Amino acid sequence: MKYYHLILILIVYETCIMLLRKYRRRSTFKAAQNRAKETGKKLLVIGDPYNGIASKTTGIDYSCGDVCVDLTGCPMCPESIKGRLEDTIGNINLNDYVIYISCVLEYTDDLPKIMEYLNKVNKKDLYVVNVEWYSFMAWFYPYFLTKERPPSYIKLPNDKYIKNPLKN
């Protein structure tokens, strides 16, 4: 088999996974929006909806919510908090929100600290989408294209997180 066949197979594989992730982001965000309306709570979005390769190339999958938290500060959102999640999450009363997290936990440096806060939240108010552990994206994205640092953690199918062995 020629190398270009293998590369083509990998591109098709990753494209299919990306489309599945886009669907999961949209459906999970819709569920979080519905829960926020149901409970009368504000919607806290963790992860800039306008950032990332997929959002920039194929359009956004979710909106800013009432408040958006991201390392970049969600510059296109009306209300945002800029900073590392580990540093900002402790300053937010999470029980006042329905929380939607999109592909952010893999890139944090102190996941145990973040999980400590999230474990105190009503699980019905917590909606999370992760980069799939079986995706090449989980191991290399976004560094390959954007030169951002590789993910610190990778979520496994049993809802456990491991440190990325490729992270320096």
Phi, psi and omega per residue, in radians:
M1 nan 2.356 3.117
K2 -1.302 2.701 -3.140
Y3 -1.079 -0.617 -3.113
Y4 -1.170 -0.470 3.039
H5 -1.142 -0.762 3.127
L6 -1.115 -0.758 3.123
I7 -1.105 -0.732 3.108
L8 -1.091 -0.735 3.100
I9 -1.073 -0.768 3.122
L10 -1.102 -0.708 3.125
I11 -1.125 -0.771 3.113
V12 -1.113 -0.766 3.125
Y13 -1.018 -0.888 -3.123
E14 -1.147 -0.611 3.096
T15 -1.115 -0.756 3.102
C16 -1.078 -0.745 3.123
I17 -1.156 -0.689 3.113
M18 -1.089 -0.733 3.121
L19 -1.124 -0.689 3.076
L20 -1.104 -0.747 3.129
R21 -1.113 -0.706 3.101
K22 -1.071 -0.738 3.100
Y23 -1.092 -0.785 -3.138
R24 -1.103 -0.706 3.104
R25 -1.063 -0.825 -3.104
R26 -1.133 -0.825 -3.093
S27 -1.229 -0.648 3.117
T28 -1.208 -0.690 3.097
F29 -1.124 -0.723 3.117
K30 -1.062 -0.730 3.096
A31 -1.102 -0.705 3.109
A32 -1.141 -0.719 3.083
Q33 -1.058 -0.784 3.132
N34 -1.089 -0.718 3.126
R35 -1.130 -0.707 3.123
A36 -1.090 -0.751 3.111
K37 -1.127 -0.740 -3.141
E38 -1.035 -0.766 -3.029
T39 -1.626 -0.271 -3.082
G40 1.359 0.185 3.115
K41 -1.511 2.777 3.035
K42 -1.332 2.765 3.127
L43 -1.783 2.058 3.091
L44 -1.718 2.077 3.119
V45 -1.813 2.196 3.102
I46 -1.929 1.932 -3.058
G47 2.092 2.031 -3.106
D48 -1.082 2.077 -3.116
P49 -1.136 -0.328 -3.101
Y50 -1.715 0.006 -3.097
N51 -1.785 2.733 3.104
G52 1.814 2.670 -3.083
I53 -1.071 -0.817 -3.094
A54 -1.101 -0.762 -3.137
S55 -1.131 -0.653 -3.105
K56 -1.316 -0.480 -3.088
T57 -1.715 -0.576 -3.054
T58 -2.099 0.067 3.109
G59 1.709 2.835 -3.078
I60 -1.349 2.673 -3.123
D61 -1.896 -0.212 3.137
Y62 -2.679 2.870 -3.093
S63 -1.818 -3.005 -3.026
C64 -1.295 -0.324 -3.017
G65 1.185 -2.849 3.109
D66 -1.383 -0.602 3.107
V67 -2.450 2.405 3.119
C68 -2.096 2.316 3.115
V69 -2.038 2.258 3.095
D70 -2.832 2.782 3.085
L71 -1.025 -0.598 -3.137
T72 -1.468 -0.223 -3.137
G73 1.511 0.123 3.137
C74 0.866 1.104 -3.015
P75 -1.042 -0.387 -3.130
M76 -1.647 0.035 -3.129
C77 -1.728 2.523 -3.100
P78 -1.110 -0.690 3.118
E79 -2.221 2.078 -3.101
S80 -2.506 2.793 3.077
I81 -2.155 2.184 -3.108
K82 -1.739 2.276 3.061
G83 2.636 2.946 3.084
R84 -1.126 2.444 -3.103
L85 -1.018 -0.682 3.132
E86 -1.042 -0.550 -3.093
D87 -1.551 -0.463 -3.035
T88 -1.713 -0.509 -2.993
I89 -1.104 -0.546 -3.141
G90 -1.237 -0.289 -3.132
N91 -1.626 0.043 -3.096
I92 -1.982 2.309 3.033
N93 -1.366 1.611 -3.011
L94 -1.095 -0.449 -3.139
N95 -1.228 -0.182 3.082
D96 -1.501 -0.039 -3.000
Y97 -2.246 2.722 2.750
V98 -1.620 2.324 -2.979
I99 -1.977 2.231 3.066
Y100 -2.048 2.147 -3.122
I101 -2.085 2.176 -3.107
S102 -2.113 1.847 2.982
C103 0.883 0.837 -3.132
V104 -2.050 -0.640 -3.021
L105 -1.038 -0.509 3.133
E106 -1.150 -0.382 -3.023
Y107 -1.821 0.137 3.139
T108 -1.512 2.713 3.136
D109 -1.635 -0.340 -3.103
D110 -2.301 1.181 -3.113
L111 -1.055 -0.709 3.109
P112 -0.986 -0.674 3.114
K113 -1.126 -0.768 3.129
I114 -1.127 -0.769 -3.131
M115 -1.105 -0.568 3.083
E116 -1.027 -0.742 3.094
Y117 -1.230 -0.784 -3.079
L118 -1.180 -0.510 3.130
N119 -1.188 -0.262 3.123
K120 -1.550 -0.122 -3.082
V121 -1.560 2.548 3.024
N122 -1.001 2.155 -3.066
K123 -1.081 -0.405 3.096
K124 -1.256 -0.261 -3.137
D125 -1.798 0.239 -3.066
L126 -2.163 2.120 -3.115
Y127 -2.221 2.112 -3.009
V128 -2.265 2.341 2.990
V129 -2.108 2.286 3.135
N130 -2.069 2.769 2.954
V131 -1.186 2.323 -3.065
E132 -1.141 2.407 -3.108
W133 -1.139 -0.463 -3.099
Y134 -1.556 0.100 3.133
S135 -1.631 2.534 3.030
F136 -1.115 -0.479 3.097
M137 -1.010 -0.637 -3.110
A138 -1.088 -0.462 -3.072
W139 -1.695 -0.547 -3.027
F140 -2.096 -0.555 -3.062
Y141 -1.200 2.503 0.000
P142 -1.665 0.128 -2.995
Y143 -0.970 -0.701 -3.043
F144 -0.993 -0.764 -3.083
L145 -1.697 -0.638 -2.980
T146 -1.855 -0.164 -3.104
K147 1.176 0.286 2.988
E148 -1.280 2.822 -3.114
R149 -1.200 2.671 3.127
P150 -1.218 2.807 -3.117
P151 -1.105 2.536 3.119
S152 -1.438 -0.587 -3.059
Y153 -2.262 2.641 3.085
I154 -2.232 2.270 -3.130
K155 -1.489 2.264 3.100
L156 -1.648 2.918 -3.088
P157 -1.068 -0.403 -3.126
N158 -1.533 0.323 3.141
D159 1.137 0.349 3.037
K160 -1.743 2.653 3.111
Y161 -1.954 2.467 3.040
I162 -2.141 2.697 3.046
K163 -1.188 2.420 3.114
N164 -1.243 2.097 -3.121
P165 -1.192 -0.269 3.132
L166 -1.548 -0.147 -3.132
K167 -1.284 2.246 3.126
N168 -1.470 nan nan
